[in-house]
Amino acid sequence: MHGPVELHAALDGPRLRFGRSAPGAAVTWWPEVLDATVLSDEHGTEIVDGVPEVWGFTGAFFGLWVQDLTGGDAYADFDRTTYRRRGPHHADLIT
C-alpha cells in the first residue's frame, strides 16, 4: 500500500486486533486476535503459595511507537491519533 495509511487497533474485552486501511476506506483486519490479558497487573505478578510475592507492572499503556531496526534511518510521520470508546470494554485507536 503506497501513500497515507490508517492503522487500526480494536480492543474488545480480552481480545485485541489490528488492521489497516487507506484514508476513508474500509478496514482490512489482520486475522490474528491477540490476548490482551497479558497487559494486566495480574499477568505480571508472581504468586507463591497463593500470595502475591512479586508484583508486576501497574497499568497498561496503548500508544504509537515506530523504530527503524534496519539501520537505514527510515521514519514514519503521523498526522493524527484518534481514540474512540464504543462501550465499557471496547475501544479503537485509529492512526
Secondary structure as the mmCIF struct_conf table of DSSP 4:
data_model
#
loop_
_struct_conf.conf_type_id
_struct_conf.id
_struct_conf.beg_label_comp_id
_struct_conf.beg_label_asym_id
_struct_conf.beg_label_seq_id
_struct_conf.end_label_comp_id
_struct_conf.end_label_asym_id
_struct_conf.end_label_seq_id
BEND BEND1 GLY A 3 GLY A 3
STRN STRN1 GLU A 6 ASP A 12
TURN_TY1_P TURN_TY1_P1 GLY A 13 PRO A 14
STRN STRN2 ARG A 15 SER A 21
BEND BEND2 ALA A 22 ALA A 22
TURN_TY1_P TURN_TY1_P2 PRO A 23 GLY A 24
BEND BEND3 ALA A 25 ALA A 25
HELX_LH_PP_P HELX_LH_PP_P1 ALA A 26 VAL A 27
STRN STRN3 THR A 28 TRP A 29
BEND BEND4 PRO A 31 PRO A 31
STRN STRN4 LEU A 34 ASP A 35
HELX_RH_3T_P HELX_RH_3T_P1 ALA A 36 LEU A 39
BEND BEND5 SER A 40 SER A 40
TURN_TY1_P TURN_TY1_P3 ASP A 41 GLY A 44
HELX_LH_PP_P HELX_LH_PP_P2 THR A 45 THR A 45
STRN STRN5 GLU A 46 VAL A 48
TURN_TY1_P TURN_TY1_P4 ASP A 49 GLY A 50
STRN STRN6 VAL A 51 VAL A 54
BEND BEND6 THR A 58 THR A 58
BEND BEND7 THR A 70 GLY A 72
STRN STRN7 THR A 82 GLY A 87
TURN_TY1_P TURN_TY1_P5 PRO A 88 HIS A 89
STRN STRN8 HIS A 90 ILE A 94
#
